[in-house]
Amino acid sequence: MPEILLHYIWQKRIWSGFPQSTIEGKPIEVVSVGQHNIHAGPDFSNAHIRIDGQDWVGNIEIHVHSADWYKHKHHTNMAYDNTILHVVAKADREVRNSQGELIPQCELKYPHQRDYLSELFQHGTLENIPCAQQLLQDPTLLTQDWKRLLLEKRLECKYQSIKQLLDITQQSWVHAFYITLAHNFGFHTNGMPFEALALATPLSCLQKHRNSLFQLTAILLGQAGLLEPRARNKEQGARSQEQGLWEEYCFLQKKFSLTPIDGRMWKKARMRPQGAPEVRIRQFAHLIYQSEFLFAQLMEAQTTEKMVELLSLQYGDEEVYTRVQRPLPLGKSSIDILLINTVIPYKYAYMQNRQVDVAIQWLNAIKKEDNTIVRQWAMLGQTIRTAADTQALIHLYQNYCQPHLCFNCHVGYQVFAHKQLTLF
């Protein structure tokens, strides 16, 4: 039972018609299931339930087992203190929040017929996976050998993209890496504007001012179209940091004849503060500031631990931050994404004879990704442990499932051979 399946059952009210109660037997009425949260924090917010006639409004957290509450350390996280109900498949222990307060639990009751659920998924969120019903019945149709081959294909596709960038940058590995790293600093939402920023801002300009975090930040924020003149504080006769950055950018723009991109390209709606483009650009500037030979060091690194260390922001003398604010640290999940989509593909491309086994070993050392594609495969019972698994499944979804190239897929071929699925 994947946890994401419980999310789906709760959100779509598939449990309707089954009386729900706490593990103590108190009846539960669900007025509103709440809003599904795809970011950090409780799984559903602003839910409204009645327990034994008493109204409760707050968060819902969902796990397969009660013990997962402690495994995920929610009992030490104040963000989960407003949890009004812990929904589980199996209640195997009581749960308490960071204040020591007992949280009501519900063993969710719902239809368990796999035929019914598979039909539901086929007409629900999994319409882009043609063999969803068959995989739900038999997850082993997707073999380890096929996943291994998919991962090799994905690495090769990324290698071809790197070759194209090398042609654009006159075979400069450092410059090509800079553009790819910038793109992936956009973390999907702002990947294209970040890449446009890198293309509009020659790496040579940044390298000439690499010893000044203030100037690096000014160039990148200015080139991103995210700086504008601010009014002076006439009472104090002082300039804000933003005004200082703007004036520095105006000077550097003339020095290098730079043209900024359109600031309206950046997406900001429904984004967590730490994911805002200004925050990501400041982090990018700091990474350049602290790492004179980042590409060479990453190519030489033999372990993922060393790669993580090189991508982690290192804060030095506090005097550096008198003219520019200290950027937020890069989270571990953000660093993992940079490793998966930038560092490891470049190491694979840079290695002599492109050693697939070594690249896969690095991907297996990184925790699995969490996105909508991966969650769909989890709903189909696939075992997903590492980034090697997620990269293979993402490649399968994007290159076989979405374009309906079932005849070219090992799973699709097996299903067709046994006449279990009409492909067209």
N, C-alpha and C positions, 0 to 999 in steps of 0.2 A: 504493500500500500504506500505509494509515494505521497509525501506531504502535500505536493501541489494538487493532487487529486482531491484531497479534503478541502483545499481552498476552493476548488471549482464546485464541489458539491455544496459547500456552504453558500458561496456567492450566488449560485443559480437556484438555490432553494430546492435542490433535488431531494432533500429530506422531507419536503412537504407531505403531509399525510402520515408521518411517523411521529408519535408523541415524543417530545424531548424533555429530559429532566436532568437535574444535577445528580451526581453519583450518590447523594444522600436521599434521592427520590423526590425532591421538590420540583414541581412542574415548571417548565420554561416556555414562555411565549416570545417569539422573535418578531418584534414590530418592524425593525429595520436591521439588515445584516451589516450595515455600515459601508464605508468606502474602502475598496481594496487598495492597500498601500504596497507599491512595488519598490519602495525605497527602504532605508533602514527604519527600524521601529516596529511596533505591533502590526500584525497582518491586516487588520481591519480597524478603521477609526470611525468615531461618531455612530457607533451601533446603539440600538435601543432595544432592550429586552425587558421582560418581566419575569422575575423569579418568585414563585409562590405569591403572585399578586403585587409584588413590589417592583416599581420601575427603576431601571438602571440605564444610564447613558455613559458610554465610554468606549474602550477598545476591546477587541476580540483577538486573542492569540491562538493559533492552531498548530498542533503538533501530532505526530503519530502516537507517541507515548508521552505520558506526563513527565517522565525523567528527562525528556529533551529540553524542558524548561530550564533545568539546572545545567544540562550539557551546553546550552547556548548562553549560560550565565545571565539569564533574565532576572534572576533573584538578586543580582547586584546592580542592576541597571534601573535607574529611576524613571526612564522613559516608559517602563512597563508597569509602573505603579498604578496607572489608571485602567488596568485590565479588569474588565467586569466579568469575563467568562473565558475559561481555558477550554477550548474544544479539542477533543482528542479521539483517536480511534480506540485507544486502550488506556484507561486510567490506572497506572500502576503505583502511584504515590501522590500524596498531597503536594500542593505548590503554594509558595508564599512569595510576596513581593519584597522589595528592598527594605520595607518598613516592618517586615515580619507578619504582615496581614495575610490571612488565608484567602485564596482566590477560588471561587466556585468553579467546578469542572463539570463538563458534559461529555459523556461518551456518545458521539454522534450516531444517530440511527438513520439509515438510508437504504434504498434498494441495493442489494448486493449482486443481483443477476448480471453476469458479465456481458451477456448478449445485449441487455438493455443499456448498460453503460457504454458499450462500444458503439451502439447505434446513436446514442446521445452525443458522443464525442465526434462521430463522423459528420453529424449535422451541426456541430457546435464550433469549438475553437480549432479543431484539427482537420479542417476541410482541405488544407494544402498538403496533407500527407495521405495519399490515396490508399495506402495499405494500413491505415490506422487500426481498423478492426482486426486484421490478421495479427498485427504486432501486439495488440492488447491481449489477444488470445495466446500468442506464442512469441514472447520477446526474443527468443533465441534465433528467430529468422534473421535478425541482424547480427551476423557473426563477428567474432573478433578479427578474423582475417580480412573481412570487408571493411571494418572500421580502420584497421591498419592501412589498407590501401587507400582509403579516403583521406587519411591524414597525410600520407605521402603525396597525394594529388594536391592537397591544400598547400603544403609546403612548396610544391613545384609551381603552383599558380602565383604564390607570393614571390618566388624567385623571378618569375617572368616579369612581374610588376617592377621589381627592383632593377632588372636589366633595362627596362624602359626608362626609368629615372636616371640610370647611369648614362644612357645615351643623351638625355637632355642636359646632364651636368658635365659633359665631356669626361666621363669615366671617373668622376670624383666621388669616391665612396663616402667621404665625410659630408659633402654637400647633399648627396642623395639621402643619406641617413638623417640629416637635419630636416629635410622636407618631410620624410616619412614620420619622424618623431613628432614634428609639429602637427601633422594631420591627426595622429593618434592622441595627442594632447587634447584634441577636441572631443574625445570619447564619444564618437558616433554623432552626437547631437550637433556639435560644432566642428566636425572634422573638415568640411570643405572650406569654411572661412579661415580656419587655422592654416590649412595648406596654402590658401591664397595669400595669407599673411607672410608665410615663409617664402613664397615665390616673389612677393613684392619687396622683401627685405633681404638683400644679399647677405650671405653668411659672413663675407669679408668685412662688412660694416660692423657687425656684432663683434667679430674677433678683434677689431681695432680698439674696441672699448670694453673688452671682456673683463678688465680689472675694476670696472665701475658698475655696480648693481644699479645705481641711480640712472646712469646713461642707458644701460641695457633696457631697463624698464621703460624709460621715456621713449626710446626708439620703437619698441614693440607695441606699447599701448598707443602711441601716436600713429604708427603704421596700421594698426587695427582699426583706426577711426574711432577710438574710444576716449580720446582726450579732447578737451575743449577749454578755452580760456575761462578762468574763474575770477570773480570780483575780488579785489584786494580787501582785506580787513582794515578799513581806514582807522578804526579806533586803536588797534594795536600796531598798525604799520607793518604787519607781517604778511608773508605769503603762505598760502596753504601748500601742502605737498603737491596737490594736483596742479596748482598754478606753476609751481616750480618744474614739474614734469612737462607741462605744456610748453613753457619757455625753453627748456632744454631741448625738447623735440623740435621746436621751430628752428633752433640753431643747427641741430644735426640734420634736419631735413634739407636745409639749404646746402650744408657741407657735402652731403652725399647725393643730392638731387633725387630725393625719395618721393614717391607718390603713394599716399595711403590707400587702403582698400575702403570700400563703402562700409561704414560702421553698422548699417542696417542689415548686413548679412548675418550678424550674430543672433542666435536664438537665445532668448532669456526667459521666456514664459514657462511656468510650472517647473522651475529648476531649483534644486537645493542651493543655498548660498555658496557652499564649497564648490559647486560646479559652474558658477557664473564665469563668463568669459574673462572678465577682468582678473578674477582669482587665478584661473588657469594660466593666463599670460604672465602674471607675476611669478608663478611657480616656474614657468618655462624660462623666464629671464634669470631666475635664481639658479636653475640647473646649469645654464650656460656660464653663469658667473663663477660657479664653484668648480667647474670641470673643464680644464684646458684641453685635455686629450680624452674626452668622453668616449668617442667612437673607438679609439685604439684600446682603451682600458676595457671596454665592454667586449671587444673582440678577443681579448686575451683572457678574460675571466673564464674560469673552468667550472664554477658552481653557480647555481641560481642565487645562493646566499650572497656571493660577491656581487652579482649583478644587481640585486636589490639594494645593497649598500651603496653602489655607485649611483643609483637613481634616487636614493633618499636625499632629501634636502638637508644640508648640514649648515647649521647656524653658527656664525663666528662672532666677531667683535660687534657689540651692540651699537657702536658708533656708525656702523654701516647703515643702520636703519633710522638715522636721524633725518634723512632727506627722503627716504622712501620706506613705506611700511613693510614690516616683516611678513612675508607670505605665509599662508597656512601650509602645514606639512602635507606632503602627498600621502594619502592613505595606502595601506597595503594592497587593497583591491585595485586601486588605480595603478600602482606600480606593476601588479600582476598583468594588467591589460597591456601596459607598455612593453612588458617582456614578451607576452604572447604575440602581439601584433607588430612589434618593431624589432626588438633586440634579437630574439631567436630566429626570425626569418632572415635577418642580416647575417647572423652568425652562420646560419645554414648556407646562405649564398656565398659568404666569404671563405668558407672552409674549402680546402682542396678536395675535389671529388664529391663535395656536398654529402657529408656523412649523415644519412637519414637517422640511423640508430642513435647517434649522439643528440640530434635535435629532438627526437622523441623522448629521450631520457630527460632532457631539460623540461619539456612540456609535462612529463609525468611528475616532475618535482613541484609543479605549480597547481594550486587548488583550482577546482572547476569554476568556470564562468557561470554567472547567473543572469540570464536574459530570457526573453519570451520564447526563443527557439529552443533553448535548452530545457525550459520548463515543459514544453510540449512533448519532448522525447521522454522526460521523466514521467509524464502522465501515462506514457505507453509502456512503462515498466522497465525502461532501459537503465542499466547500472551506470551511473556517471560519477566518477571519482576525481578525475584530474582534468587539466587543460587539454591533455591529449585526447580524452574522450569528447570534450565539448567541441574542439576544433574539427574532429572527424564528423560529428553530428551536424554541425553548422554547415560544413561543406556538402554533406548529403542533402540537407534541406534546401540549400540555395541552388545547387547544381543538378539535382535529380528530382526532388519532390515538387518544388515550385514550378519548374518547366514541364513537369509530368514526363520525364524521360525514364519511365519505369522499365522499359526493355533493357536499358543500359545499367540498371541497378540490380545487384545480386538479390536483394529482397524482392523486388518487383518480378524478377525472372522466376524465382521460386514460387511466388504466389500465382503467377500466370501459368506456370507449368502444372500446377495442381488445380487449375481452374477454380481458384477461390476468389478471384476478383476480376471484374470487367474493367479493363483498363481504359477503354474509350467509350 
